[in-house]
Amino acid sequence: MTYDFDEIIDRTNTDSFKWDKYKDRDIIPLWVADMDFKSAPPIINALENVAKSGVYGYWHTPDELIEVVIKRLENRHHWKIQKEWIVWLPGMVPGLTLSCLVVGNDGDEVMTTVPVYGPFMRAPLATRKNLVKVPLQLVNNRWTFDFDAIRAAITPRTKVFMLCNPYNPAGTVFTKEELQTLSDICIEHNIVICADEIHCDLILDETKKHISIATLNKKIENQSITLLSPSKTFNIAGLGCSFAVIPNDEIRSKFAAIRSIIQPEVSAFAYQAALAAYRDSEEWHQQLLVYLRKNHDFILQEMNTFKGFKMQPLEATYLAWIDTRESEIENVAKIIEDAGVAISEGGMSFDGKGFIRLNFGTQMRRLEAAIWRMRKVLF
């Protein structure tokens, strides 16, 4: 079956967080990370079936979904997990917060690299931890770790390293060697790695392969919390279904106990959508990747034509990370918004001052229209 990713879906006046932020304004929103494509038909059918039941009470996790996840991690990540290791969550961000909460004591340190997705910086502070930020470095047109800086920033109070892989917003898929070095550092200092791998099924560079850091060795597996979800890949983020894989019994027990009293249960809609995504929607997923790769190549070419703009090729995600510092334009995001295109400003959102993030997970016609508008104010 061929899916039509060019179909324009009118999301205005639907209470869409992405679109109705600019209600009654002629704005093409390329900011928050959800896509403008219809989800796969099996997902839509699954949601319709739940709706038709007419009863929307509490659900436990479907046994088949657990089995599908276990098989998926073994086949795609080469990771054999036990079903007891899985803790279901109403979203990935709650998993970040819980990870900071259950590891270490008040005043201990959580380290992450920057620029990074905003909740990586907010979750430690919300859980009474001290945030330690280490900048990424650009090496051979690719954003990666500065291991010397990471080592230098570690203190006896560093308890958690928050890893984003694939990386939001820089688009990096970290290599086995990079992950092994990070793993060695964390094992040496007894640091737990909380790995957000929510974009692991959105690999654009076909020469790259996602590796879950927990698969490197048993020591780091036992010092890891891995966060996963079908939400970004299958465009079902609004339904709220994620999960943590936590092999360490002590960490998992604390994590699950607190989750049960401060977060809502996952809904029937979310569970059934996740099952349909993972079990029945792989053909849709593969066609999505083909479409996103074309969008990526278009945006990469266009962004690098604007004076003072630099975009490196992404290895994963549908979120372009664009360096605008050499343009010497103040308030780039505001100027682009005034031209009719909304993007994310890098400084406030990601601790990446002078950068912007552009979501190209939309129809090509919208991207072409957005570039036309941007050309009116950028040269």
Buried (B, 14 or more C-beta within 10 A) or exposed (E): EEBEBEEEEEBEEEEBEBBBEBEEEEBBBBBBBBBBBBBBBBBEEBBEEBEEEEEEEEBEBBEEBBEBBBEBBEEEBEBEBEEEBBBBBBBBBBBBBBBBBBBBEEEBBBBBBBBBBBBBBBBBEEBEBBBBBBBBBEEEEBBBBBBEEBEEBBEEBBBBBBBBBBBBBBBBBBBEEBBBBBBBBBBEBEBBBBBBBBBBBBBBBEEBEBBBBBBBEEEBBBBBBBBBBBBBBBBBBBBBBBBBBBBBEEBBEBBBEBBEEEBEBBBBBBBBBBBBBBBBBEEBBEBBBEBBBBBBEBBBEBBEEBEBBBBBEBBBBBBBBBBBBEBEBEEBBEBBBEBBBBBBBBEEBBBBEBBBBBBBBBBBEBBEBBBEBBEEBBE
